[in-house]
């Protein structure tokens, strides 16, 4: 409750992250789904930025390649290599709605840029990130490996590795990626 009201700025610099109760969401990107998917796969009502603004500090992302044919969504072709992973919940794609009202696949890059913007605007905060494969039991390692590469490229300067002695002072303004590399 304290994080939701005041953020992480009130914690002393030497407080270990391990000892803080962190508000989290499960399948954080599963907020904008098609009608079929919203019946059983929608997990959130708020987008990533809105979740961060209300105090969520642990984000759970599921990724899949944009070329995956086993999908219940748009899965439009995305050609930019930085955008080659989309967010999903199982076989269901996650979306955002652009300024013109068109639904588009939510990419992993979109999520990282939102988290980066949030931390630039709120430098006393920190975000904990987990990445998992959203579908494809035979290729999950490759999905996560690619996601970590994109993470390192886009937010490398704002990332920090987790260890049990990591303090809030060391993590301020950073994204802690606790995904197995």
N, C-alpha and C positions, 0 to 999 in steps of 0.2 A: 504494500500500500504506500509506503514512504517513497519508493521510486516513482510510482504513478503520480504522486502529488508534487514532489520536489526534484525528481531526477536524481542523478548520481552525484551532483555537486556537493551534497552535504556529507558524503562519506570522507573520512580522513584519508590522506594520501597513502598511508601504510596499511590500510584495511585490505586483506586478501580477498580477491574475487571469489575464491572458493567458499568464503564464509558469508556471502551475500545471497539472499533469496532474490532471484532474477525472474521478473515476469517474462513469460515465453508464450509463443503460439506454435501450434502443430500445423504442418503444411501451410506455412504462412502465406503462400501465394494463391491458395485456393479460395479466392474471394470473388472472382468474376469468371463464371463458367457458363457454358451453354445450358439451355433448359434441361436437357437430358442429364447432364453431369451435376447440375445444381441440386437435383433430387437426392443424390447419394454421395457426392464428392466435395461439395462446398464445405469449407471448414471455418472461414472467416467472413466478416462483413466489411472489414476495412482493408484498404490497400496497405502496402508496406510503409509508406510515409505516414499515413494516419495511425498505423499501429505504433510506430516509433514515437509519434507525438503524444500518444496517450500513456506512454511508459513502457511498452514492450521493449525488452533489450536482448532477448534471445530469439533469433530468427531461424526457422527450419525450412530449408529450400530443397525441393525435389526437381531434378533436371532430366531432360531427355534430348536426344539429337532432333533437330528440326526435320530430319528426313525420315523419322520413324513412321512407318505406315500403319502401325497398330495404334490408332488414336481415335477418340470420339470427338475431335474438334477440328478447327480450321487447318492448323498445321501448314500454313502457307510457306512457300519456299523463301528462305532468308539466305542471302548470298554472302553477306559480310561475315568473315570468319569470327569476328568478335561476338557475333550474334548467333552462333551456330548451336547454342543450347537454349531450349525453351523450358519454361517452368511448367510443371504438371503435377497432378495428383493421380497416381496410377495411370490408367489409360486416358485420363481426361486432361486436356490442355487448359492452362490458365491464361487469362486474357487481361488486357487493359483496354479502355475505350479512349481513342484519340480525341483531339479537340473537335473533330468533325462528327463525332458520334459513331465511328467505325470501330468494331472490335478487332483487335490484333493480338497475335500471340505475345504473351509476356515473356521476354527473354531474360536470361540470367544476368546479362549486362544491364538491363533496365533496373533490376533489383539492386545490383551493386552501385549503380549511379545514384539511386535514391538513398541508400545507406551512406554513401560518401557525402552527398549533399547535406544530409541530416547532421553528420558529425562536423562538417565545416560550419554549420550554423549553431551547433551545440558542442563546443570543444571539451566540455567537462564530462561528456557522456562517453559510453563505450557500448559496443554491440558485440554480442556473441553469435557466431554463425555456424550452423551445421549444414552440410551439403550431402545429399544422398541421391541415388539413382531413382528416378520416378517410375521407370518401367524397363522391361527387358532384363530378365534374370541372367541372361548369358553375357551381357555387356555392361553391367553396372560399374565395374572398375574403370572402364574407359570413359564413361560419362563423368564420373567424379574426378578422375585425373584431368580431363579437359576443363572441368569447372574450376579446379584449383589453378590451372594455368591461366585461365581468364581472370580469376581473382587476383593472382600475383601481378598480372599485367596492369589491371585497372586500379587496384587499390594497394599495391605493394608498399607504398610509402605510408599508408594508413593502417597497415596490418601489424599484428604482433602474435607471436606464437604463445600458446597457452602452456603454462606449467603450474604446478600446485602452489608455488610461492609468488605468483604474479599478483601485484597489488593494483589497487584502483589508480594510484598515481602513475604507474607505468602504462596503464591501459587507457587513460583518458584520451579521447579523440581517435581511438583505434578500433579496428574490427578484429576480434579474436576469432580466428578460424580454427575450430576444434575438430575439423574433418580429418580423418586419417589420410595422410598423404602417402 
